[in-house]
Amino acid sequence: MKLQNYVSGGWTEGAGDGAALVDPVKGEIIAHASTEGIDMAAALDHARTKGGPALRAMSYGERAALLGSIAETLIANRDRYFEIAQANSGNTKLDAAIDIDGGSGTLKYYGAIGKGLGDAHYLRDGGFERFGKDDTFQAIHIRVPIQGVAVHINAFNFPSWGLWEKVACAFLSGVPVLAKPATATALLSYEMVKDVIAAGTVPEGALNLICGSARDLLDHVDRRDAVAFTGSADTASLLRSNPAVIRKSVRFNAEADSLNTSMLGPDAKAGSPEFDLFVREVAREMTIKAGQKCTAIRRAFVPRALLDDVAGALEARLAKTVVGDPRNESVTMGPIVDKGQQQGVLDGIATLGREARTVVGGGAFAPVDADPDKSAFVPPTLLRCDDPEGASVVHEIEVFGPVSTLMPYDTPEQGFALSARGEGSLVASVFTGDDKFAGEAALGLAPSHGRVMVIDDSVGKLQTGHGIVMPMCVHGGPGRAGGGEELGGLRGLRFYHQRLAVQGNKERVQALADAAAEVTV
């Protein structure tokens, strides 16, 4: 099977064999993908000249209906997508549901937001600004859609959610998309886009897809465009340094590496509700999608007096994890996405082992219904570092798999400082029943995180999860996490809009304001 590229209004096959997509359980090649011979400049131009005007001619309400139609197409094909996610990503049913339903759910969420914006074509941001006693001369701020292409370069771990959450914000803003999924798991993105294009609801040029290498894609972007990247910090740095991106000041949003923190409060005791919730969450984040989530818990901080209790509780909980082929109903954790990533995880565990000792995992094991030599499994691996102050690599190396390091802290301030040594993360979670500590933790962790989730027993059964990104909240983080942000309700539209201060006669300014959807973004 050869994945095609949807550019310039049609499906085109790249030259040559291209890259291989592999079943991470069986080790078999299931498809190839290539972009060789694809004219990237022409693809971008078609999106700008055909897709952009068609989307901008629609109101926010009409574009909201478009998002709803896309979501319905995806929902209608949901069962088939589960089979693809198992074959190409090694997902369990739960893993696949997070990805597949996350994509359609985010589209529907932004569709609901757009419906509320109605017939407007641009947004009013804030109130009026007067410049003196005479109110004849005033100003307002508005946001208008950019007139280029949203270039989306996505990660391998969420071929559905990563694709459609970005499309949702761009389409609602009136901006066409050229998406490049990670090649290793591009089959799901490809099949979904095929279904959406076949449904005939998307204007020509609005949705474009390349499967394979990005090649010279970023050489052809210009000041009208916006690039949103999800992946490693090293790749983000490489893409940001593209001469066209720098010279033309192209908008660039990155979501990259993240040594996310979870912290158990000093008020906790073994067996307390917050203790049990913390243990459950750390174990869950290690095993969902085999720990291949940008938001997974990489460092777990606990009061020093509870270190042994937490280690024992996590060991007992992780022992119940069944690792193997997700086609087997008894399996609760699948493989790493491919052999290359598997080796990277194993090498990372060895590096962390210079400063931490293994509590769970690390040895040879037999995955269920799978050949260890052909498959790409790594067992859940919990490490323990008793001296996080004197350590370095545990705060520097993100191992992108079912791996977490347990560490003690002696004071809350020390815990916040240790967390900040991750140099910027996407998310932190705090488990405490102490209101005072909860407030201190939220503010203490805020400078180095994009999101802080505070959990006690009252919301233990309601909380969405440390690693689950909800479209209502900003997704992003400072420093090594990329320095960008996306989603967050209407805030997710900022990246695709130009903010403009309009100064002039108050009646003319008022007329512009009256035609806008009145929001603050």
VEXMAR-839358 format. One record per residue: residue in three letters; x, y, z of N, C-alpha, C in turn. Coordinates in steps of 0.05 Angstrom, whole numbers, plus 5000, padded with zeros to 4 digits. Layout:
<nodes>
ALAXYZXYZXYZ;...
</nodes>
This chain:
<nodes>
MET501749765000500050005000501850255000;LYS501050444984502650694982500750924989;LEU501451085010499851315017500251534997;GLN498051664989498251884970498252154985;ASN498752364970498752634981496452784968;TYR495052944985492753094974493653384973;VAL494453474949495353754945494353854918;SER494154114916493354244891490754134879;GLY488954044897486353954888486153664880;GLY488153504885487953224877489853044892;TRP489452784890491152584903493452514885;THR495852534896498352484880500152294896;GLU501252104882503051914894505952014891;GLY507452004913510252094912511951884898;ALA514151964887515951784872517451604891;GLY518251374881519951184896518351044918;ASP519750874933518450724955517850894979;GLY519651094984519151265008519751115034;ALA518551205055519051095082516950875087;ALA517750685103516050455110514550515136;LEU511950445136510350445161510050155170;VAL510550115196510849845207508849785229;ASP507849545230506249445253508249395276;PRO508049545298510049525319509849265336;VAL507749115331507448855345508648635328;LYS507848625302508748415285511348475270;GLY512048725269514548805255514248795225;GLU511748785215511248775186510749045174;ILE511749085150511149335135508249335126;ILE506849545132503949555124503449765103;ALA505349955099504950165078507550305074;HIS507650465052509850645047508750925042;ALA510451125047509651405043511951555031;SER511351715010513451874997512252144988;THR513952354990513152614980515052694957;GLU516752514948518552584926517052664901;GLY517852884890516452984866514153174871;ILE513253194896511053374903512053664902;ASP510653834888511354114886510254264910;MET511954304930510954424956510154714952;ALA511554864935510855144930508155164917;ALA507554984898504954984885502754904904;ALA503354714922501354624942500554854960;LEU502555004970501955234987500455454972;ASP501255504947499855714932496955634927;HIS496455384921493655294917491955334942;ALA493155274965491755304990491155594995;ARG493055774989492756064994490656174975;THR490756104950489056234930486256104927;LYS485955854934483355714932482055674959;GLY483555544977482455475003481955715021;GLY483955895021483656135039481256305033;PRO480956405008478656575002475956425007;ALA475856165001473356025005472656015035;LEU474555965052474055955081473356235092;ARG474856435083474356715093471756825084;ALA470656725062468056815053465856715071;MET466456505086464456395105464656545131;SER462356555145462356675172463456475192;TYR463856565217464756375238462556155241;GLY460056235240457956045243457955835221;GLU458455915196458555735174460955545176;ARG463155655185465555485189465155295212;ALA463655385232462955205254461354965244;ALA459555005226457954785214459754605199;LEU461854715185463754545171465254365190;LEU466054465213467454305233465654075242;GLY463054145246461153935255460853715234;SER460853795209460653595187463053415186;ILE465453525190467953365191467753165214;ALA466953265237466753085261464752855255;GLU462552915242460552695237461752495218;THR463352575199464652385180466552205196;LEU468052315214469952165230468551965248;ILE466352055260464851885279463651645264;ALA462751695239461551485223463551265216;ASN466051325216468151125208469751035232;ARG468851095256470351055281471450765284;ASP469750565279470550295283472950215265;ARG472950305241475150245223477750375232;TYR477450615243479850755253481150605276;PHE479550475293480650325315482550105304;GLU481649965283483349755271485949865261;ILE485850105248488250225238490150305260;ALA489050415282490650495305492050265318;GLN490750035318492049795329494349705311;ALA493849705285495749595266498249775263;ASN497850045262500050225256501350345281;SER499750395302500750515326500950325350;GLY499850095348499949905370498249995394;ASN496050135388494350235409492450025420;THR492050035446489849885458487250035451;LYS484949925457482450065452482250325467;LEU483250335491483150585507485050785494;ASP487450705487489350885474488051005448;ALA486950835432485750915406483451105411;ALA481851055432479551225437480451505445;ILE482551525461483551795469484351955444;ASP485651815425486551955401484252015381;ILE482651805375480551835354478352015364;ASP477351955388475152115399476052395407;GLY478652415414479752685420479652865396;GLY480152745372480052905347477252995341;SER475352815340472552885334471353065356;GLY472053005381470953165403471853455402;THR474453495395475453765394474153915370;LEU473753785348472353905326469554005334;LYS468153835348465453905357465454125377;TYR467454125395467754345415468154615401;TYR469954625381470354875367468054945349;GLY466654745340464154795325462154945342;ALA461954865367460054995386460855285391;ILE463555325394464555605398463855775374;GLY464355665350463855815326460955885321;LYS459155695329456355755327455555995343;GLY456756035366456256265382457256525371;LEU459156505353460256755340458556845317;GLY456756675307454756765288455756845261;ASP454657065251455157155223457657325220;ALA459057375241461457555239463657425223;HIS465357595212467757505197470357595210;TYR470157745232472557815247471657865276;LEU473657895294473057905322473858175334;ARG472158265352472858505368474258415394;ASP476458525399478058445423478258675443;GLY476458675462476558885482474759125475;GLY474859335492473159565489474459795474;PHE473160035477474160265462476360405478;GLU478060545464480260695476479960995468;ARG479661165488479461455482482261585486;PHE482661805471485361925472485262205485;GLY482962285494482762555506479862605515;LYS479362855524476762925534474662905512;ASP475462995488473662975465473662685455;ASP471362555454471262275447470962225417;THR471362425400470962395372473062195360;PHE475462205370477662035360478061805380;GLN477561555370477761325388479061095373;ALA479460875387480660635376479360385388;ILE479460175372478759905382480859715371;HIS480959475384482659265373480859045361;ILE481558965338480158745325482158525316;ARG481158295311482858075301481657975275;VAL483257965254482357875228484057625220;PRO482857445205484357205197486857265180;ILE489057125185491357145168490657045141;GLN492157115120491357045093493256845080;GLY494556685097496356485087495356205093;VAL497256025097496655735102497655665130;ALA496055505144496855385169498355125162;VAL501055125165502654885161502854735187;HIS501754495188501654345213503454095210;ILE505554095226507453865227506953715253;ASN505853475251504853345275506553115284;ALA506153025309507752815321506552535316;PHE508152325321507252055315505251945335;ASN505052065359503551935380500551985378;PHE499752205364496852265362496152335333;PRO496052135315495452185287492652285282;SER490852255301488152365298487852635313;TRP488152615339487752855356489653085348;GLY492253015343494153225335493353355309;LEU492253205291491453315265488953495268;TRP486853395281484353535281484053755301;GLU485553745323485453975341486654225328;LYS488754185312489954415298488054505275;VAL486954315261485054385239482654545251;ALA481654465274479354595286479854895290;CYS482154965302482755245307483255395281;ALA484655275262485255405237482755445220;PHE481155235216478755265200476755465212;LEU476355455238474455645250475455935246;SER478155965245479256235240479156315211;GLY478556125193478456195165481056145150;VAL482755965160485355925149485655635138;PRO486555595113486855325102489255185115;VAL489254925113491254755127492754585107;LEU495354565111497054365098498254205121;ALA497353955124498153785147500253585139;LYS502253555155504253345151504453175176;PRO503052945177503252775200505952635201;ALA506752555225509252395227508952145210;THR511052095195510851875175510251605188;ALA511451555211511251285224508451195228;THR506651385234503851315240501851465223;ALA502751525198501151695181498651555170;LEU498451295172496251155160493451245170;LEU493251295196490651385207489951665197;SER491851845197491352115187490552105157;TYR491951945142491351915113488451815109;GLU487651605123485051495119482851695128;MET483351835149481452035158481052255138;VAL483252365128483152575108481752475083;LYS482352235074480952115051477952125055;ASP477052045078474152025084472952305083;VAL474352505095473352775096473152895068;ILE475252855052475252955025473052825008;ALA472752565012470652424997467852515005;ALA467552605029464852705038464052955024;GLY465953105012465353334996464453585011;THR464953605037464053835052466154055055;VAL468653985049470854185053471454325026;PRO471554595026472154735002474854654990;GLU475054664963477554594950479854764961;GLY482054634966484454784976484554835005;ALA482354775020482354835048483854625065;LEU483654375057484954155072486854015053;ASN489354015061491553895044493253715062;LEU494353505050495853305065498253205050;ILE500553195064502853055053503752835072;CYS504352605060505152365076507952285069;GLY509752335087512652285082514252525091;SER516652555080518452765087517353045080;ALA517853235098517053515092518753635070;ARG521153525066522953615045523353925047;ASP522754065025523254355024520754515030;LEU518854405044516254535050516654815062;LEU518254825083518555085097520155295082;ASP521555205061522955405044521055585029;HIS518455505027516555655011514455795027;VAL514655795054512755945070513556245069;ASP511456415074512056705075510556835098;ARG510657095100509657245123506657205127;ARG505257105107502357055110501756805125;ASP503656615127503156345136503656325166;ALA502956085177503456025205504255725206;VAL506355665221507355395224506855305253;ALA505455085256504954965283506254685283;PHE508154655301509754405302509354265329;THR509154005328509153835352511253615348;GLY513153605367515253405365517553465384;SER519953385377522253415395523253705394;ALA524553785416525654055418527854095397;ASP529453885391531553905371530353965344;THR528253815337526953865311525654145310;ALA524454225332523254495333525354705328;SER527654675340529854865336530754865307;LEU530954625295531754615267529754755249;LEU527154705253525154835236525055135240;ARG525355225265525255505271527555655257;SER529755515253532155635241532055635210;ASN529955535198529655545169529955835160;PRO531555885140531956165131529456315123;ALA527556175110525056305103523456375127;VAL523356205147521856255172523056505186;ILE525756515187527056745200526756995184;ARG527456985158527457225142524757355139;LYS522657185137520057295132518257305158;SER519557265181518157285207515557125207;VAL515756875198513456695197512656615225;ARG510056635231509056545257509756255261;PHE510756195286511655915291510955845319;ASN509355635322508455535348509555255352;ALA510855195375512054935379511054815406;GLU510454565405509954405429511954175428;ALA513854195447516254015445516653845471;ASP519153785477519753615500518653725526;SER518153545544516953635569517353435592;LEU518853515612519253345636517153415656;ASN514753325651512453405667512653295696;THR511453445714511653385742508953305753;SER509053115772506753075790507853085819;MET506353215837507253255864505153165884;LEU505953005903504252925925504653125948;GLY502553235959502753445979503853336006;PRO505053516022506253436048504153356068;ASP501553406062499453326081498653036077;ALA499552906055498652636049499752426068;LYS498252216071499151986087498551736071;ALA500151526076499651266062496751176066;GLY495451126043492651046045490651266045;SER491451516046489651736045488551766016;PRO486251896013485151915986487052045966;GLU488452255974490252395955492652215949;PHE493652065969495851865964495051665943;ASP492651555946491751345927491251465899;LEU490151715898489651845872492351895858;PHE494351985873496952035862498151785850;VAL498151565865499251315855497851215830;ARG495151235830493651155806494451325782;GLU494751585786495251765764498051715752;VAL500051685769502751635759502851375743;ALA501551165754501550905739500050935713;ARG497851075713496251105689497751255668;GLU499151465676500651625656503051475645;MET504051285661506251115651505350915630;THR502850825631501950605615500150675592;ILE498550895594496850975572498651055548;LYS498050945525499550975500502550915505;ALA503050715523505750635530507450875538;GLY506251065551507751305560508651485538;GLN507651445513508451615490506551855488;LYS506552025508504952265508506652495517;CYS506452715503507952955511507353055539;THR504952975549504053065575504452855597;ALA505652635591505952415611507652505635;ILE507252385658508752445682511552325680;ARG513552495678516352395676517752405703;ARG516952595721518152625747515952635768;ALA516052455788514052445809515352515835;PHE514552735847515752835872513952775896;VAL515052665917513552595941515052685966;PRO513652735988515052796013516952566020;ARG519352636029521452436033520452206051;ALA518852266071517952066090516151866077;LEU514951926053513151746039514451606016;LEU516951646012518251535988517951235986;ASP518551096007518350796007515450706003;ASP513550846016510750776014509750805985;VAL510451025973509551075945510850885926;ALA513450825930514850635912513550365914;GLY512850275938511550015941508750015928;ALA507250225932504550235921504650245890;LEU506550385879506750395850507750125839;GLU509549995853510449735844508149535843;ALA506449545864504149365865502149425842;ARG501649675837499749755816500749685788;LEU503249745783504449695757504649395751;ALA504849235772505048945768502548825755;LYS500348975756497848885744497648945714;THR499549105704499549175676500148935658;VAL498548885638498948665619499948785593;VAL502448725586503748845562503748645539;GLY502748735516502748555493501248655470;ASP500448475452498948545428496248655436;PRO495548905429493049025437490548885424;ARG491048715405488748555394487748355414;ASN489348285434488548105455487148275476;GLU484648195483482948345501484048375529;SER485848195537487048205564489248415567;VAL490248515544492548695544491648975552;THR493249105570492649375579494749575570;MET497049485559499049675549500349555524;GLY500449715503501649635478504549695475;PRO505649695450508449735445509250025441;ILE511850065440512950315430512450315399;VAL512450555387511450575360513150425339;ASP515750405344517450255325520050175338;LYS521650025324524249935335526150165342;GLY526150365325527850595330527150735356;GLN524550785360523650915385524150735409;GLN523750475405524350285426527250305436;GLN529050305417531850325425532450595439;GLY531150805430531451065443530551055472;VAL528350925477527250895504529250735521;LEU530150515511532050345526534650495532;ASP535650645512538050805517537551015538;GLY535151145537534451345557534351235585;ILE533150995588533050865614535850815625;ALA537650725607540450685615541750935625;THR541151165611542251425619541251505646;LEU538551485650537451555676538551375698;GLY539251125691540350935710542951025722;ARG544251225711546751325723546151475749;GLU543651575752542951725776540551605792;ALA539351395781536951285793537050985791;ARG535850845810535750555810532950465802;THR532750225790530250125780528550005803;VAL526050085804524149975823522449765809;VAL521549825784519849645768520949645740;GLY520949415727521849405699524749365696;GLY525749405672528649395668529649125659;GLY528248905665529248645658527848535633;ALA528648295625527448155603524548075610;PHE522748085591520048005596518847905570;ALA516647755572515347645549512647775544;PRO512447945524509848075518507847865508;VAL505247915514503147735507502747735476;ASP502747495465502147455436504047615418;ALA506547635425508347785408511247665411;ASP512647685389515447595388517247835397;PRO518647805419520348035429522348125408;ASP523347945391525348025371524148195349;LYS521648155342520448295320518848545330;SER517948545354516148755364517748975378;ALA516349175387517749415398516749485426;PHE516649275444515649315471517749405490;VAL516849565510518449635533516649615557;PRO517449475578515749445602515549705617;PRO513349745632513249985650515649985668;THR517050215669519550235683519450475702;LEU519450415728519550615749522350625761;LEU523550865761526150915772525851075798;ARG527951065814527851215840530551355843;CYS530451615846532751785851532551905879;ASP534251815897534051915925535252185930;ASP536952275910538252535913537752705889;PRO535352815886534652975862536253235862;GLU537053335885538653585886541253555872;GLY542553325877545153275865545153145838;ALA542753085828542452955802542253165780;SER542653075755542453265732540753135710;VAL541552885701540152775677537252725682;VAL536452665707533552625712531852875707;HIS533153105707531853355702532353455673;GLU533853305658534653395631533653205609;ILE533452945614532852745594529952655595;GLU528452705574525752595572525852335557;VAL525052115571524951855558522051815549;PHE521651805523518951805512517751525511;GLY517051425534515951155536514751115564;PRO514250865572512950805597514950825621;VAL516051065625518251105644517651355661;SER518051325687517751555705519851515727;THR520751745738522651745760521451855785;LEU521551705807520451785833522651915849;MET522052155861524052305875522852435900;PRO524452465922523452595946523852895946;TYR522253035962522853315968522553355998;ASP523953556009523953606038522153846045;THR521954046028520154266033518654336007;PRO516354456009514854535985516554695966;GLU518054895977519755065960521754905945;GLN522954705958524854535944523554375922;GLY521054285928519654135907519054305883;PHE518254555887517654725864520254785848;ALA522454825863525054885850526054645834;LEU525654405845526454155830524854125805;SER522254185807520554165783521454365762;ALA522254605770523154805751525754735737;ARG527254545748529654455735529154305709;GLY526654245703525954125677526054325655;GLU526654585662527054805642524554855625;GLY522154815637519654875623518154625615;SER515654605624514154365619511254435611;LEU509854245600507154285592505154275615;VAL505554095634503554055655504753955681;ALA503654045703504253935729501653865743;SER501653665759499353595775500153585805;VAL498253665822498753685850496453535864;PHE497153345882495153195897495353265926;THR493453405936493453505963490653565973;GLY490253525999487753606012488053866027;ASP490353996026491054236041490554476022;ASP488654646029488054876012490355066010;LYS491755116032494055296032496255196013;PHE496954936016499054835998498154825969;ALA495554775964494554775937494955045923;GLY494355265938494855525926497755585922;GLU499455515942502355555939503455395916;ALA502455155912503554985891502755095863;ALA500255175861499355285835501055525826;LEU501555705845503255945839506155875837;GLY507055685854509855615853510755465828;LEU508855315817509455165792508755315767;ALA507255535770506255675746508455785728;PRO510655895738512656015720513955815701;SER513955555708515355355691513455155679;HIS510855205679508855015668506655165653;GLY505555035633503355145618500655095630;ARG500454885647497954805660498654675686;VAL497054745707497354615733494654505742;MET494554245747492154115755492254045785;VAL490454145801490454105830488153915837;ILE488853695850486853475855486653415884;ASP484253395894483753285921481453085918;ASP480652975941478652755940475952855928;SER475353115931472753215922472453195892;VAL474753205877474553195847476052945836;GLY476752765855478352535846476952365825;LYS474352345826472852185806471952345782;LEU472252605784471352785762473552885744;GLN475952885754478253005740478752865714;THR479653015694479952915667482652765663;GLY484552805682487052665679489352855675;HIS491652795688494052965685494753005656;GLY494752785640495752795613493752845591;ILE491152885598489152925578488853215572;VAL489253295547489053575539486153635531;MET484953815546482153895540482154155524;PRO480454175504480454415486479754675500;MET478554655524477854895539480355035551;CYS482454885554484854985568487155025549;VAL488855215555491255255539493055015540;HIS494154935517496054715515498654825504;GLY500654815521503354915513504854955539;GLY507255055536508955105560511455255553;PRO512755365573515155535568517655365563;GLY519755505555522355375553522455135535;ARG523554915546523954675529521354565519;ALA519054635531516454545521515654685496;GLY517154875487516655005461516155295462;GLY515155395485514655685487512055775473;GLY510455585464508055665450505555585465;GLU503255625453500755525464498655495442;GLU496855315447494655275428492155195444;LEU489855165431487355105444486555325465;GLY485255245486484355445506481855595497;GLY479955445484477555585475478155785454;LEU477056025457477556245437480456325436;ARG481956265457484856335457486256175435;GLY485155945428486355785407486255915379;LEU484656125376484456255350486556475347;ARG487856555369489756785367491856745347;PHE492956495345495256435328494556485299;TYR491956455292491156475264489856745257;HIS489956935275488857195271491057415274;GLN490757625258492457855262491058055280;ARG492258145301491058345319491658615308;LEU489558785307489859045294488459255311;ALA489859475315488759715328487659895306;VAL485059955307483860135287483160395301;GLN484360615292483960885303482361055283;GLY480561215293479061385275476661515288;ASN474961625271472461745279470761535294;LYS469561625317468261425334465961285320;GLU464561415302462361285288463461065270;ARG465661115256466760915239467960685255;VAL469160755277470260545295467960375306;GLN465760515313463460375324462260185303;ALA462260265278461160095257462759835254;LEU465459865256467159635255466559445279;ALA466259575302465759415326463059275324;ASP461059395313458459275312458359035293;ALA460159035273460158805254461758575264;ALA463158605286464958395296463558225317;ALA464557985321463657825344465157935369;GLU463658005389464958135412465957925432;VAL468657885431469957685448472557805457;THR473857685476476557755484478257505480;VAL480057525462481857305456484757385460;
</nodes>
